[in-house]
Amino acid sequence: MLITPSRIRVPEDVLTGLRQRIARVRWPQPAPGPAWSQGTDLAFLQGMLADWATFDWRAAEERINGGYDQFVAEVSGLRVHYVHHRVPGADGPPVILTHGWPSSFVEMLPLVDRLRDPAAYGIDAPARDVVAVSLPGYPFSERPAGEHTLRDTARVWHDLMTGLGYPRYLAAGSDFGSGVSTFLALDHPDTVAGLYLTDLELDPVLDPAVDPTPLSPAERAYLDAGERWSLTEGGYHAIASTRPQTLAYGLTDSPAGLAAWLLEKWRAWSDCAEGRVPRVSREFLLTTLTLYWATGCVGSTLRDFHDNRQVQEGMTVGDRVLAPTAFGRFGNGLDDLRPPPPEFVGRLCRVVRSTVHDEGGHFPAVEVPDRLAADMLAFFAEC
């Protein structure tokens, strides 16, 4: 496995071109009705693009480069970007962290900080080696030309971790990253020592071939809520899973289009304070937008929706994650972010820890990293 140290360096002409495009944005008329009821609010987006035009990307770039050891590995035929920190004398298996959509490895950096040095954040737990990986097709990681599923990514991650010299490791993820992590544990029971999830990307109960047992009342309520959510909030998923290429043209060409598409989800899926302001910094959001814009990756990220339409393909009755599994239930009080009940997760995973958090939404690694890291490390100590 060929490994090369890596640093982010966005060409200056890319940044200049971005600012020029922002200056030439053609704005639509504001939508009638309450703000956000028909999509991204015009005034909000205009303010974000004004900030984006003056965003000090070089400072953000240097904070990432100066604070985190980055690498690119040629593994399983792909160039994979990742952050890797070894802790001298670390006791216990390392952790591989996988982000989701619409995000990047930067979402996991607060967890990297806390896992490699818990004491610095007031967490009483041993430090861990940590690997935070960029999903294929997301900033700085290559995606193959053909179909590539979450299960395929899990195979790449396994080869990466064993190639780094880790015969056993812990896996954690959110969104698509939860699916990758689950497949890691499902397909490599001898090497995954524990699995930590913040949501369930694989819904085993929806496929009677995987788990035909009757639903509990809580499970039925969860699935009913999911159906209602799909009717009002699921339009993005319908088009991304069926026509991602059509969508990619506008989002790749227009900074306003890209920002509107991504930021709507960061707002809707975050545990927002009063006024519906995401619990993440403007700097973080602008960093994420710049990474997507500079790498032109949004089209390849959308392929995750298309390629995983049949995410349970190949799973059969009796498939089960043998590794101990912890489920951090964030967003418990949010109407559109209801986490599954423990018995639902238990249909596929051996759940030994289920913690309900009253803060944090779909992105707890960046929203409430102290809570998430403390819960993770408490679970890891038991694995």
PyMOL commands that set and color helices and strands:
alter all, ss='L'
color gray80, all
select helices_A, chain A and resi 12-23+42-53+57-67+105-116+118-121+150-163+176-187+204-206+217-233+235-242+244-253+255-269+282-295+298-307+342-345+364-367+369-380
alter helices_A, ss='H'
color red, helices_A
select strands_A, chain A and resi 2-6+70-75+78-85+95-98+130-133+169-173+192-197+321-329+349-356
alter strands_A, ss='S'
color yellow, strands_A
deselect
rebuild
show_as cartoon
